[in-house]
Structure formats: C-alpha cells, structure tokens
Amino acid sequence: MMRKLLVLISLIALIFGAWYLASPWFAMNGLAEAAQDTAALEDKVDFPALRASTSEQITEAARRGSGQGGLLARLPDVVTERIGREALDRALTPETVGRMVASGTLAADFLPEQLRGQEISWEVEREGFDSFRAIGTFEDGTAGPTLIFARDGLAWKLTGFELPGPAL
C-alpha cells in the first residue's frame, strides 16, 4: 500500500514538473496558432490587461518626454497621451493582434527600424506559479520585446508586453 502511495505521489510530482516547465512554451505556441482564429485568440489574450499594460507604457513614455516642465509645458504630452490611449483601444482588437502575431510583428511597429525583421529567440523567465515572461533577444544580441503571461486555470493568457529601453 505504501509503495503505491509513493508511486502515485511521484507520478503527480512528475506531471506537475512537466507542466511547470513545458506550459509556457505551449502557451506561446498556442498564441501563434490562434492568430488566424479570432475566437481562439480571445481565449489566449486578456485584451483589457493588454490595453492597460500598453497604456501604462505610453503614459510612462509621455512622462519621460515631458521632463520636469510645468502644466503648460506638459499640455501637449497630456493631449498626445489621451489620443494615444483612444487609438490604442481601437488598435488592440483580436483582429489586429491576430495579424501582428501571425506576421511576427507583435510590438514591432514600436521598435527601432534596425531591429525590425530580425529573428527573435525567446527565453522563459518564471515569476512564481502565476506568471511568466517570454524575453526576446534579436539575432544581433539586442534586447527584444518581453511578452507577459498570467495563469488562467492551468492555461496562460497574454496580458502585456514590454519594449526594451526607450523604444516607445
């Protein structure tokens, strides 16, 4: 009886370990496969979280660009930020994200010209059991975009991306 229990516990630990190591790669592959199917893509991407993440980056870029100026000096940045958020809500739809994923250009429009078109290799960096980052590196060794995934049950959803350095 004790031997059966030990085998069962070992089997459960093995299955959990396999899920822990392989599930991020399956999530990234599933995202690429879902690119042609809008309904499937909606299951793989948390669009409200993706918009919020991108909006935060736009806000941060606007703040960096505005420097330490007063309210009047920052007014054009505030207007640009507002327009950027509204455009973002219209741009980050399942259809457009699907086209970007299918063509391999997710976040590419925000990258410097010299990095566009290069192959990206990915490295998974775990952040506990609930999230992971897929950190991209371009062929020439330059840091690429980072895709952020959050756990949804036993599956994963894309919730954001970060661009390297001052790309925005």
Backbone torsions as a table, in degrees:
resi	resn	phi	psi	omega
1	MET	NA	-45.3	-178.9
2	MET	-64.4	-36.3	179.8
3	ARG	-65.0	-41.3	178.4
4	LYS	-63.6	-40.4	178.5
5	LEU	-64.2	-42.1	178.6
6	LEU	-63.9	-41.3	177.4
7	VAL	-64.2	-42.8	179.5
8	LEU	-62.9	-45.5	179.0
9	ILE	-63.4	-41.3	178.0
10	SER	-63.4	-41.0	179.0
11	LEU	-64.5	-42.9	177.7
12	ILE	-63.0	-43.3	178.6
13	ALA	-63.3	-39.6	178.5
14	LEU	-65.0	-44.2	178.8
15	ILE	-63.9	-43.8	179.2
16	PHE	-63.1	-43.3	178.8
17	GLY	-61.5	-41.6	178.0
18	ALA	-63.8	-43.1	177.8
19	TRP	-61.9	-45.8	-177.0
20	TYR	-59.5	-41.6	-177.5
21	LEU	-81.1	-37.8	-171.9
22	ALA	-94.7	-25.5	-172.8
23	SER	-61.0	-35.4	176.2
24	PRO	-61.3	-39.5	179.9
25	TRP	-68.2	-38.2	175.9
26	PHE	-64.9	-37.2	179.2
27	ALA	-64.2	-43.6	179.7
28	MET	-67.3	-39.7	177.0
29	ASN	-66.1	-41.1	178.1
30	GLY	-62.9	-36.8	176.8
31	LEU	-62.9	-44.1	179.0
32	ALA	-64.7	-40.6	179.7
33	GLU	-69.7	-31.2	-178.4
34	ALA	-78.5	-7.2	-174.5
35	ALA	-58.4	-31.0	-177.9
36	GLN	-85.4	-10.2	-174.9
37	ASP	-122.4	107.7	-175.1
38	THR	-58.8	-42.7	-179.3
39	ALA	-64.4	-42.6	178.3
40	ALA	-65.8	-36.5	-179.9
41	LEU	-65.9	-36.3	178.1
42	GLU	-63.4	-26.6	175.9
43	ASP	-77.6	-21.5	-175.6
44	LYS	-98.7	-15.4	-175.5
45	VAL	-126.0	131.8	172.8
46	ASP	-91.1	91.9	-172.6
47	PHE	-62.7	-41.8	176.1
48	PRO	-59.2	-41.6	178.7
49	ALA	-68.0	-37.8	178.5
50	LEU	-63.7	-43.5	178.1
51	ARG	-64.0	-42.2	179.9
52	ALA	-63.4	-43.0	179.2
53	SER	-61.7	-45.5	-179.2
54	THR	-67.6	-39.2	178.5
55	SER	-61.7	-40.0	177.6
56	GLU	-61.2	-39.5	179.0
57	GLN	-66.9	-39.1	177.9
58	ILE	-64.5	-43.4	178.7
59	THR	-60.9	-45.1	179.7
60	GLU	-63.3	-41.5	178.8
61	ALA	-64.2	-39.1	178.3
62	ALA	-65.5	-39.3	178.6
63	ARG	-66.8	-41.1	177.9
64	ARG	-63.2	-38.4	-178.2
65	GLY	-72.5	-24.6	-175.5
66	SER	-82.4	-16.3	179.6
67	GLY	66.2	-145.5	-176.3
68	GLN	-104.9	17.9	-177.4
69	GLY	-64.1	163.3	178.1
70	GLY	-75.7	-171.6	-176.9
71	LEU	-59.2	-45.1	-179.2
72	LEU	-66.0	-35.1	178.7
73	ALA	-69.2	-30.3	-177.9
74	ARG	-88.6	-8.9	-176.0
75	LEU	-54.0	-46.9	177.9
76	PRO	-60.8	-35.3	178.6
77	ASP	-67.8	-38.5	178.9
78	VAL	-64.6	-43.3	178.5
79	VAL	-64.5	-44.7	178.7
80	THR	-61.5	-41.1	179.3
81	GLU	-62.4	-43.8	-180.0
82	ARG	-63.1	-45.2	178.6
83	ILE	-64.0	-40.8	179.1
84	GLY	-61.6	-40.7	178.9
85	ARG	-65.6	-42.2	179.2
86	GLU	-65.7	-41.0	177.3
87	ALA	-64.9	-37.1	179.4
88	LEU	-62.5	-43.7	178.9
89	ASP	-60.2	-34.5	179.1
90	ARG	-80.9	-29.3	-174.2
91	ALA	-84.1	-35.3	-176.5
92	LEU	-89.9	71.5	176.3
93	THR	-107.2	164.4	177.0
94	PRO	-56.4	-37.1	-179.0
95	GLU	-65.9	-48.1	-177.4
96	THR	-71.0	-40.2	178.0
97	VAL	-65.2	-38.1	176.3
98	GLY	-59.8	-43.6	178.1
99	ARG	-64.6	-40.5	-179.9
100	MET	-66.1	-41.5	179.5
101	VAL	-67.8	-43.8	-178.6
102	ALA	-62.6	-36.6	-178.3
103	SER	-90.3	-2.9	179.6
104	GLY	75.7	21.1	-176.2
105	THR	-111.3	20.0	177.7
106	LEU	-57.4	117.5	-179.0
107	ALA	74.1	0.5	-176.8
108	ALA	-66.1	-32.9	-179.1
109	ASP	-64.5	-20.1	179.7
110	PHE	-90.2	-7.1	-175.5
111	LEU	-88.6	154.8	175.2
112	PRO	-59.4	148.9	-175.4
113	GLU	-53.2	-41.1	-175.4
114	GLN	-66.5	-16.8	-179.2
115	LEU	-94.0	-18.3	-177.3
116	ARG	-67.7	138.8	177.4
117	GLY	89.5	-10.1	178.0
118	GLN	-79.5	148.9	174.4
119	GLU	-68.3	147.8	178.3
120	ILE	-119.0	133.9	170.9
121	SER	-103.2	149.7	-173.8
122	TRP	-117.7	143.3	174.2
123	GLU	-128.5	133.1	-179.1
124	VAL	-91.8	131.0	176.6
125	GLU	-121.9	112.6	-178.2
126	ARG	-74.9	146.6	173.2
127	GLU	-126.7	61.2	-176.2
128	GLY	83.6	-154.7	-178.1
129	PHE	-91.2	-12.2	-171.7
130	ASP	-103.0	-10.3	179.8
131	SER	-157.5	159.7	173.3
132	PHE	-150.3	161.2	177.5
133	ARG	-117.6	136.1	171.8
134	ALA	-101.9	106.2	-173.8
135	ILE	-94.5	119.8	-178.0
136	GLY	-91.8	144.7	174.5
137	THR	-133.4	128.8	-179.8
138	PHE	-74.9	164.5	-179.0
139	GLU	-50.3	-40.0	-175.7
140	ASP	-83.6	6.8	178.2
141	GLY	91.4	-4.3	179.0
142	THR	-70.5	141.3	177.8
143	ALA	-62.2	136.2	179.4
144	GLY	-106.7	-169.4	178.7
145	PRO	-69.4	157.0	175.4
146	THR	-115.1	124.9	176.5
147	LEU	-94.6	135.1	-176.5
148	ILE	-111.9	126.1	-179.2
149	PHE	-119.2	144.5	175.1
150	ALA	-121.4	146.6	-178.9
151	ARG	-71.6	139.9	177.3
152	ASP	-133.4	91.0	-170.7
153	GLY	71.0	-124.3	175.2
154	LEU	-98.6	-0.1	179.9
155	ALA	-103.6	-178.5	-178.8
156	TRP	-130.4	148.1	174.9
157	LYS	-125.7	141.6	173.5
158	LEU	-71.4	125.0	-177.8
159	THR	-118.6	-8.4	-179.9
160	GLY	178.3	174.5	172.4
161	PHE	-146.6	154.3	176.9
162	GLU	-124.4	138.5	177.3
163	LEU	-95.6	147.5	-178.3
164	PRO	-70.2	139.4	173.2
165	GLY	51.6	-145.9	-177.4
166	PRO	-88.3	45.7	-176.6
167	ALA	-68.1	-34.1	179.9
168	LEU	-78.2	NA	NA
